[in-house]
Amino acid sequence: MNYQGKTIWITGASSGIGEAFAKAFYKEGANLILSSRRKEALLEVKKSLGNDTSNVKIITLDLTETDSFPKKTKDALATFGQIDVLINNGGISQRSTVLESEMSTYRRLMEVNYFGAIGLTKEVLPHMVERQSGHIIVTSSVAGKIGTKFRSGYAASKHAVQGFFNSLRQEMYEHNVAVTLLCPGFIKTDISKNALTGDGSKFGRMGDAHKKAMTADEMVDKVMPKIKSKKEEIYVAGFKEGLAIWVQRISPTLLNKILKNQKVT
Ligand SMILES: NC(=O)c1ccc[n+]([C@@H]2O[C@H](COP(=O)([O-])OP(=O)(O)OC[C@H]3O[C@@H](n4cnc5c(N)ncnc54)[C@H](OP(=O)(O)O)[C@@H]3O)[C@@H](O)[C@H]2O)c1
């Protein structure tokens, strides 16, 4: 896949994995639309990409405000005339037990991670179907396959993402629109700092597993060839999470026994 002159719309582009995707697709010569809530942070990312950023536009959006998506999508389409790849990457995590978590925290995780991703996809899809061409990517997680302590709402939102986008893929084969589920393990970003605790306040620090994990740039380097070949499901994880996925396929019961005694951060 050659991205020269193609348009890539990335949510969650102000930091971490989204920022790393912005750098990678900029190097490929693509037109970029960068989205998230924080305009200043997006401007910093844009500035860091290179000297000529005339092919990089910013559209701020809040993934919980799905009513704004029709207008945002209209603006995105007007920017470069088309959208070739949508990367639904913006998201938040969780650090709280079920007993501690308020319903508002569960609802927020679903609003951002699930309804945000499906809402934007639904707006962009008619355009891709009309052109009989396009690629929808969604950053799910290993947590989209495996539930662990302190992540009940996060895992639920990512499992929901998996279900929706697996169904969408079936419907899109006949329209030549590819759907990729990206499932990272621990990646060294601000995800745990921004994670919600039970009352919805921020966790505020980086977990041990994230401190030791690969960076977002390393992750994106690894997955770009698979994105280019429009692989349907991509795993990119450290040894432990990779092993967990494998054990779950063989024996979910064994995985539960192993996870029961694991320290989760
Ligand atoms: N890091 C990991 O270990 C890991 C593992 C598996 C999956 N993931 C997934 O990877 C994706 C990116 O996370 P990251 O690791 O790069 O974390 P991050 O550095 O915290 O980035 C999260 C991004 O999401 C945006 N965002 C959060 N809430 C939003 C909202 N309401 N509306 C619009 N944008 C919002 C943030 O931008 P603003 O604050 O500017 O809005 C930011 O750009 C997430 O979907 C996450 O679940 C991460």
The ligand as a Gaussian input file, in Angstrom:
#p B3LYP/6-31G(d) Opt

LIG

0 1
 N       -0.731000       2.094000      26.016000
 C       -1.179000       0.860000      26.137000
 O       -0.628000       0.052000      26.916000
 C       -2.358000       0.406000      25.316000
 C       -2.576000      -0.958000      25.189000
 C       -3.663000      -1.410000      24.441000
 C       -4.495000      -0.505000      23.836000
 N       -4.266000       0.828000      23.985000
 C       -5.207000       1.754000      23.346000
 O       -4.477000       2.651000      22.538000
 C       -5.235000       3.837000      22.350000
 C       -4.334000       5.055000      22.540000
 O       -3.897000       5.092000      23.876000
 P       -2.414000       5.528000      24.291000
 O       -1.773000       4.356000      24.888000
 O       -1.740000       6.234000      23.194000
 O       -2.760000       6.511000      25.517000
 P       -2.671000       8.115000      25.682000
 O       -1.276000       8.549000      25.461000
 O       -3.324000       8.407000      26.976000
 O       -3.557000       8.649000      24.478000
 C       -4.951000       8.642000      24.520000
 C       -5.472000       9.533000      23.410000
 O       -6.902000       9.494000      23.412000
 C       -7.411000      10.834000      23.407000
 N       -8.673000      10.906000      24.124000
 C       -8.938000      10.515000      25.401000
 N      -10.199000      10.807000      25.730000
 C      -10.758000      11.412000      24.637000
 C      -12.033000      11.958000      24.358000
 N      -13.032000      11.973000      25.251000
 N      -12.247000      12.498000      23.137000
 C      -11.264000      12.522000      22.213000
 N      -10.040000      12.018000      22.417000
 C       -9.785000      11.461000      23.615000
 C       -6.316000      11.670000      24.079000
 O       -6.354000      13.013000      23.600000
 P       -6.953000      14.283000      24.366000
 O       -6.613000      14.158000      25.800000
 O       -6.260000      15.426000      23.662000
 O       -8.416000      14.252000      24.070000
 C       -5.053000      10.981000      23.581000
 O       -4.677000      11.505000      22.330000
 C       -6.403000       3.733000      23.337000
 O       -7.561000       3.343000      22.648000
 C       -5.973000       2.643000      24.287000
 O       -7.068000       1.974000      24.872000
 C       -3.213000       1.301000      24.706000

